[in-house]
């Protein structure tokens, strides 16, 4: 059957009910489309191309959930073209040739075809080459969507025949607007359920979406089901948090005493008690505990409770693990005892452990911003034209080997996670961090003057 034959009729009401919220709320026109103002605002390049019915092929490059597929469908509808959606994950050369043949026939009948290829970067060179003749003749208008850099993933011959448009992740405010629209839309959204939502709940859902409209709407759909079962029928921050929970696999328990003993060992080491550390280690090994389990826990203690105050602790615990694997028990037990005593007597610091916890908290609670342009490499012409690498300062070429350059995303600029203690090696690291801070501040002051 030709891809241009009409699909069998289905019950549209049933399909609408069954479809996920994100699919039901897909924008149907440019007026409904939210975001990408740099491309779709009045007089902007993509908007002009659509309004002029420009027949050029194009590549949409951007993160998931920003509207690449939706834009392609809107373009097809606006320009009255036949829309064929093609997945690079499922299709091969045979399917490509069939599509091209059908498109050629349609063109001879005066029908225009837009061929949308999702994840076009997954096509190999031979598959991408197969599109070239039809693209050059204009029998199809190719629109490819990719989350990968087209400079690397799309062959040069095809890339030169397409315009590349870079789509950006949605802002939190834009995602909130989409969620509010879905809550009140009675035709396609959740309006018929008459739910309410507190602003902070929607902001939380938007934050976790990290600019992905699909993620935000999927989370809202879960939250709505939970809210519908509550007396207030309201999406609160608590319900939003519950909707975003991730399942965590529980550790396979081996009895309470197992956990009591490992807790005693860990806390004895943390409290710098070498004798108690050896005692609890011996108790575990004599009770038949897996020595490699103990070795793994000692490695964990080295990075959690000692860290950079004595960075060699990590090497010692890893060496103890290797020794246990090489010798086995009982000879290898001494290597574990040696590591435990060293950890107990080493200077303690949980500064790195705390710092990394704060990093993870920020990653969870803030949107995942793109890497600043000045920190990106620009090995291709396209990337240079998009200002990749612009403003980057090579530290080895500046005084003090420290550049006055922000390396965190804009929303986290100036954030400090690691606060070294005055214990062991960290005392030297603290001095070095202060030195770097002074150099950077001096350069900022000089620039301001």
C-alpha positions as CSV (number, residue, x, y, z in Angstrom):
1,X,0.0,0.0,0.0
2,X,1.3,3.5,-0.9
3,X,2.2,5.8,1.9
4,X,0.0,8.4,0.3
5,X,-3.2,6.3,0.6
6,X,-5.5,7.6,3.2
7,X,-5.3,5.9,6.6
8,X,-8.4,3.9,7.7
9,X,-10.9,6.0,9.6
10,X,-10.8,5.7,13.3
11,X,-13.0,7.0,16.1
12,X,-11.4,10.4,16.8
13,X,-13.0,10.7,20.2
14,X,-11.6,7.3,21.3
15,X,-8.2,8.3,20.0
16,X,-8.3,11.6,21.8
17,X,-9.2,10.0,25.1
18,X,-6.5,7.3,24.7
19,X,-3.7,9.7,23.7
20,X,-1.3,11.0,26.3
21,X,-1.9,14.6,27.4
22,X,1.3,15.7,25.7
23,X,0.0,14.4,22.4
24,X,-3.5,15.9,22.8
25,X,-2.0,19.3,23.7
26,X,0.3,19.4,20.7
27,X,-0.1,22.9,19.1
28,X,-2.0,23.0,15.8
29,X,-0.9,26.4,14.6
30,X,1.9,28.9,15.0
31,X,-0.4,31.0,17.1
32,X,-0.7,28.1,19.6
33,X,3.0,27.3,19.5
34,X,5.0,28.5,22.5
35,X,8.7,29.3,22.6
36,X,11.4,29.7,19.9
37,X,10.7,33.4,19.5
38,X,14.2,33.8,18.0
39,X,12.9,31.8,15.0
40,X,9.1,32.3,15.0
41,X,8.7,35.9,16.2
42,X,7.5,38.5,13.7
43,X,10.1,38.9,10.9
44,X,12.2,36.0,12.3
45,X,13.8,33.6,9.8
46,X,11.7,30.5,10.2
47,X,8.4,32.4,10.4
48,X,9.2,34.2,7.2
49,X,10.1,30.9,5.5
50,X,6.8,29.4,6.6
51,X,4.7,32.5,5.6
52,X,6.4,32.7,2.2
53,X,5.9,28.9,1.6
54,X,9.6,28.6,1.0
55,X,10.2,25.1,-0.4
56,X,13.7,24.7,1.1
57,X,14.5,21.6,3.2
58,X,15.6,22.2,6.8
59,X,17.1,20.6,9.9
60,X,15.7,21.3,13.3
61,X,18.4,20.9,15.9
62,X,17.5,21.1,19.6
63,X,16.8,19.2,22.8
64,X,13.9,16.8,23.3
65,X,10.4,18.3,23.9
66,X,10.9,21.7,22.3
67,X,8.5,21.2,19.4
68,X,10.5,19.9,16.4
69,X,7.9,17.4,15.3
70,X,5.1,19.8,16.0
71,X,6.7,22.6,13.9
72,X,7.0,20.2,11.0
73,X,3.3,19.3,11.2
74,X,2.3,22.9,11.4
75,X,4.4,23.7,8.3
76,X,2.8,20.9,6.4
77,X,-0.7,22.1,7.4
78,X,0.1,25.8,6.7
79,X,1.5,25.0,3.3
80,X,-1.2,22.4,2.4
81,X,1.4,19.7,1.9
82,X,1.2,15.9,2.4
83,X,3.0,15.1,5.6
84,X,4.9,11.8,6.0
85,X,6.5,11.1,9.3
86,X,9.5,8.7,9.1
87,X,11.5,7.4,12.1
88,X,15.2,6.8,11.6
89,X,15.1,4.2,14.3
90,X,12.7,1.9,12.4
91,X,13.4,2.6,8.7
92,X,15.9,1.2,6.3
93,X,17.0,1.7,2.6
94,X,14.0,-0.2,1.3
95,X,11.5,2.0,3.1
96,X,13.4,5.1,2.0
97,X,13.3,4.1,-1.6
98,X,9.5,3.4,-1.4
99,X,8.9,6.9,0.1
100,X,11.0,8.5,-2.6
101,X,9.1,6.7,-5.3
102,X,5.7,7.7,-3.9
103,X,6.9,11.3,-3.5
104,X,8.0,11.4,-7.1
105,X,4.5,10.2,-8.2
106,X,2.8,12.7,-6.0
107,X,4.9,15.5,-7.4
108,X,3.8,14.5,-10.9
109,X,0.2,14.9,-9.8
110,X,1.0,18.4,-8.4
111,X,0.9,17.2,-4.7
112,X,3.7,18.6,-2.5
113,X,5.2,16.3,0.1
114,X,6.9,17.1,3.4
115,X,9.0,14.2,4.6
116,X,9.7,14.5,8.3
117,X,12.5,12.4,9.6
118,X,12.7,12.1,13.4
119,X,16.2,11.4,14.8
120,X,17.8,11.8,11.4
121,X,21.2,11.5,13.0
122,X,20.5,7.8,13.4
123,X,20.6,7.3,9.6
124,X,24.0,6.1,8.3
125,X,25.7,7.7,5.3
126,X,24.2,5.4,2.7
127,X,20.7,6.0,4.0
128,X,21.2,9.8,4.0
129,X,22.6,9.7,0.5
130,X,19.3,8.1,-0.7
131,X,17.4,11.3,0.0
132,X,19.7,13.6,-2.0
133,X,18.2,13.1,-5.6
134,X,14.7,13.8,-4.4
135,X,15.8,16.8,-2.3
136,X,17.7,18.2,-5.2
137,X,14.8,17.8,-7.7
138,X,12.4,19.3,-5.1
139,X,10.1,16.4,-5.3
140,X,10.2,16.3,-1.5
141,X,10.7,18.9,1.1
142,X,12.9,17.2,3.8
143,X,12.6,18.3,7.4
144,X,14.9,16.5,9.8
145,X,14.9,16.6,13.5
146,X,17.9,15.8,15.6
147,X,19.2,16.3,19.2
148,X,22.8,15.8,18.0
149,X,25.1,18.3,16.3
150,X,24.3,18.2,12.6
151,X,27.9,19.2,11.8
152,X,28.9,15.8,13.0
153,X,25.8,13.6,12.3
154,X,24.5,14.8,8.9
155,X,26.5,14.2,5.7
156,X,27.9,17.4,4.1
157,X,26.0,17.0,0.8
158,X,22.7,16.8,2.6
159,X,23.6,19.5,5.1
160,X,24.5,21.9,2.4
161,X,21.0,21.6,0.9
162,X,19.2,22.3,4.2
163,X,18.8,25.2,6.4
164,X,19.7,24.5,10.0
165,X,17.5,26.0,12.7
166,X,18.6,25.7,16.3
167,X,15.7,25.3,18.8
168,X,16.2,26.1,22.4
169,X,14.9,24.5,25.6
170,X,11.7,26.2,26.9
171,X,12.0,28.5,29.9
172,X,10.3,27.5,33.1
173,X,7.8,30.3,32.6
174,X,6.9,28.9,29.2
175,X,6.5,25.4,30.5
176,X,4.2,26.8,33.3
177,X,2.1,28.5,30.6
178,X,1.8,25.2,28.8
179,X,0.7,23.5,32.0
180,X,-1.9,26.1,32.8
181,X,-3.2,25.8,29.2
182,X,-3.6,22.1,29.6
183,X,-5.4,22.5,32.9
184,X,-8.0,24.8,31.5
185,X,-8.5,23.3,28.0
186,X,-11.7,21.3,28.1
187,X,-11.5,20.0,24.6
188,X,-8.0,18.4,24.6
189,X,-6.7,19.0,28.1
190,X,-7.8,18.5,31.6
191,X,-10.4,21.3,31.8
192,X,-13.3,18.9,32.1
193,X,-11.9,17.6,35.4
194,X,-12.2,21.1,37.0
195,X,-8.9,20.8,38.9
196,X,-7.0,23.6,40.4
197,X,-3.3,24.0,40.9
198,X,-1.2,26.2,43.2
199,X,1.5,28.2,41.4
200,X,4.4,26.7,43.3
201,X,3.2,23.2,42.2
202,X,3.3,24.1,38.5
203,X,6.7,25.8,39.0
204,X,8.0,22.6,40.5
205,X,6.8,20.5,37.6
206,X,8.3,23.0,35.2
207,X,11.6,23.0,37.0
208,X,11.8,19.2,36.7
209,X,10.9,19.3,33.1
210,X,14.1,21.2,32.3
211,X,12.7,22.9,29.2
212,X,11.0,19.7,27.8
213,X,7.3,20.4,27.3
214,X,6.6,16.7,26.9
215,X,8.1,15.9,30.3
216,X,6.2,18.7,31.9
217,X,2.9,17.6,30.5
218,X,3.5,13.9,31.4
219,X,4.2,15.0,35.0
220,X,1.1,17.1,35.1
221,X,-1.0,14.2,33.9
222,X,0.3,12.0,36.8
223,X,-0.3,14.9,39.2
224,X,-3.8,15.4,37.9
225,X,-4.7,11.7,38.6
226,X,-3.4,12.1,42.1
227,X,-5.3,15.4,42.6
228,X,-8.5,13.9,41.3
229,X,-8.5,11.4,44.1
230,X,-8.0,14.1,46.8
231,X,-10.9,15.9,48.5
232,X,-9.7,19.3,47.4
233,X,-9.2,18.3,43.8
234,X,-6.1,20.6,43.7
235,X,-2.6,20.0,42.5
236,X,-0.6,21.1,45.5
237,X,3.2,21.2,45.9
238,X,3.0,17.9,47.9
239,X,1.1,16.2,45.1
240,X,3.5,17.5,42.5
241,X,6.4,16.2,44.5
242,X,4.7,12.8,44.8
243,X,4.1,12.8,41.0
244,X,7.8,13.4,40.4
245,X,9.1,10.7,42.7
246,X,11.5,8.2,41.2
247,X,11.4,4.6,42.3
248,X,14.5,3.6,44.2
249,X,15.5,0.0,44.4
250,X,15.9,-1.2,48.0
251,X,19.0,-2.9,49.1
252,X,18.6,-6.7,49.5
253,X,18.5,-7.0,53.3
254,X,20.5,-9.7,55.1
255,X,19.2,-9.2,58.6
256,X,19.3,-6.3,61.1
257,X,22.7,-7.4,62.6
258,X,24.3,-7.1,59.2
259,X,23.4,-3.4,59.1
260,X,24.2,-2.9,62.8
261,X,27.8,-4.2,62.3
262,X,28.5,-2.1,59.2
263,X,27.1,0.9,60.9
264,X,29.4,0.3,63.9
265,X,32.4,0.0,61.6
266,X,31.7,3.1,59.7
267,X,31.0,5.2,62.7
268,X,34.1,4.0,64.5
269,X,36.3,5.0,61.5
270,X,34.6,8.3,61.3
271,X,35.3,8.9,65.0
272,X,39.0,8.0,64.5
273,X,38.9,5.0,66.7
274,X,41.4,2.5,65.2
275,X,40.8,-0.2,67.8
276,X,37.0,-0.2,67.5
277,X,37.4,-0.2,63.7
278,X,39.5,-3.4,63.8
279,X,37.1,-5.0,66.2
280,X,34.0,-4.4,64.2
281,X,35.8,-5.4,61.0
282,X,36.8,-8.7,62.6
283,X,33.3,-9.3,63.8
284,X,32.0,-8.9,60.3
285,X,34.6,-11.1,58.6
286,X,34.3,-13.8,61.2
287,X,30.5,-13.8,60.9
288,X,31.0,-14.8,57.2
289,X,30.4,-11.4,55.6
290,X,31.5,-11.1,52.0
291,X,35.0,-9.5,52.2
292,X,34.5,-7.6,49.0
293,X,31.3,-6.0,50.4
294,X,33.5,-4.8,53.3
295,X,36.1,-3.6,50.8
296,X,33.5,-1.6,48.9
297,X,32.3,0.1,52.1
298,X,35.8,1.0,53.0
299,X,36.3,2.7,49.6
300,X,33.0,4.6,50.3
301,X,34.3,5.7,53.7
302,X,37.5,7.0,52.0
303,X,35.6,9.4,49.8
304,X,32.8,10.3,52.2
305,X,34.6,10.9,55.5
306,X,38.2,11.6,54.5
307,X,38.1,13.0,50.9
308,X,40.8,15.4,50.0
309,X,42.1,15.8,53.5
310,X,44.0,12.6,52.8
311,X,43.4,11.7,49.1
312,X,45.8,8.7,49.3
313,X,43.1,7.0,51.4
314,X,41.2,6.2,48.2
315,X,44.3,4.5,46.7
316,X,44.9,2.5,49.9
317,X,41.3,1.2,50.1
318,X,41.4,0.3,46.4
319,X,44.7,-1.5,46.9
320,X,43.1,-3.4,49.8
321,X,40.2,-4.5,47.6
322,X,42.7,-5.7,44.9
323,X,44.7,-7.6,47.6
324,X,41.6,-9.3,48.9
325,X,40.7,-10.4,45.4
326,X,44.2,-11.7,44.8
327,X,44.8,-13.5,48.1
328,X,41.4,-14.2,49.4
329,X,40.7,-14.9,53.1
330,X,42.2,-15.2,55.6
331,X,45.4,-13.6,54.2
332,X,43.5,-10.8,52.5
333,X,41.8,-9.9,55.7
334,X,44.9,-8.1,56.9
335,X,44.8,-5.8,53.9
336,X,41.2,-4.8,54.9
337,X,42.4,-4.3,58.5
338,X,45.3,-2.1,57.3
339,X,42.9,0.0,55.3
340,X,40.4,0.3,58.2
341,X,43.1,1.5,60.6
342,X,44.5,4.0,58.1
343,X,41.0,5.4,57.5
344,X,40.5,5.7,61.3
345,X,43.7,7.6,61.9
346,X,43.6,9.8,58.7
347,X,42.5,13.4,59.0
348,X,38.7,13.7,58.4
349,X,36.7,15.9,56.0
350,X,33.3,15.5,54.5
351,X,33.7,18.8,52.5
352,X,33.8,17.1,49.2
353,X,30.9,14.8,50.1
354,X,28.8,17.8,51.2
355,X,29.8,19.8,48.1
356,X,28.7,17.1,45.7
357,X,25.4,16.7,47.6
358,X,24.8,20.4,47.0
359,X,25.6,20.0,43.3
360,X,23.1,17.2,43.0
361,X,20.5,19.3,44.9
362,X,21.0,22.1,42.4
363,X,20.7,19.8,39.5
364,X,17.4,18.5,40.8
365,X,15.9,21.8,41.8
366,X,17.0,24.0,38.9
367,X,16.5,23.8,35.1
368,X,19.3,22.0,33.1
369,X,20.7,25.0,31.3
370,X,22.7,24.5,28.1
371,X,26.5,24.8,28.3
372,X,27.5,28.5,27.9
373,X,28.6,29.2,24.3
374,X,32.1,30.3,25.4
375,X,32.8,26.9,26.9
376,X,31.8,24.9,23.8
377,X,34.3,23.8,21.1
378,X,33.7,25.0,17.5
379,X,35.4,22.6,15.1
380,X,32.9,23.3,12.3
381,X,32.0,26.5,10.4
382,X,28.3,26.2,11.5
383,X,29.3,26.0,15.1
384,X,31.5,29.1,14.7
385,X,28.7,31.0,13.0
386,X,26.5,30.1,16.1
387,X,29.2,31.7,18.4
388,X,30.5,28.5,19.8
389,X,33.7,29.2,21.7
390,X,33.3,33.0,21.4
391,X,34.8,34.7,24.5
392,X,36.7,31.7,25.7
393,X,40.0,32.5,27.5
394,X,42.8,29.9,27.4
395,X,44.0,29.8,31.0
396,X,47.6,29.0,30.0
397,X,47.9,32.3,28.1
398,X,46.7,34.6,30.9
399,X,48.6,35.9,34.0
400,X,48.4,33.6,37.0
401,X,46.9,30.8,34.8
402,X,43.4,31.9,35.9
403,X,41.0,33.6,33.5
404,X,38.3,36.0,34.6
405,X,35.6,33.7,33.0
406,X,32.4,32.2,34.5
407,X,32.3,28.5,33.9
408,X,28.9,27.8,35.6
409,X,25.5,28.3,33.9
410,X,24.2,31.8,34.2
411,X,21.6,31.0,36.9
412,X,24.4,29.5,39.1
413,X,27.1,32.0,38.4
414,X,29.3,32.6,41.4
415,X,27.9,29.5,43.2
416,X,30.5,27.9,45.5
417,X,30.1,24.2,46.5
418,X,33.5,23.1,47.8
419,X,34.6,24.6,51.2
420,X,37.8,22.8,52.2
421,X,38.5,22.4,55.9
422,X,41.8,23.0,57.7
423,X,42.4,19.3,58.0
424,X,45.3,17.5,56.3
425,X,45.9,18.3,52.7
426,X,42.7,20.4,52.5
427,X,44.5,23.1,54.4
428,X,46.7,23.6,51.3
429,X,43.7,23.3,49.0
430,X,41.9,26.0,50.9
431,X,44.9,28.3,50.5
432,X,45.0,27.6,46.8
433,X,41.3,28.4,46.4
434,X,41.8,31.7,48.2
435,X,44.7,32.5,45.9
436,X,42.6,31.7,42.8
437,X,39.8,33.9,44.2
438,X,42.2,36.8,44.7
439,X,43.5,36.6,41.2
440,X,40.1,36.5,39.7
441,X,38.8,39.4,41.8
442,X,41.9,41.5,40.9
443,X,41.2,40.9,37.2
444,X,37.5,41.8,37.6
445,X,38.5,45.0,39.4
446,X,41.0,45.9,36.6
447,X,38.3,45.3,34.0
448,X,35.8,47.5,35.8
449,X,38.4,50.3,36.1
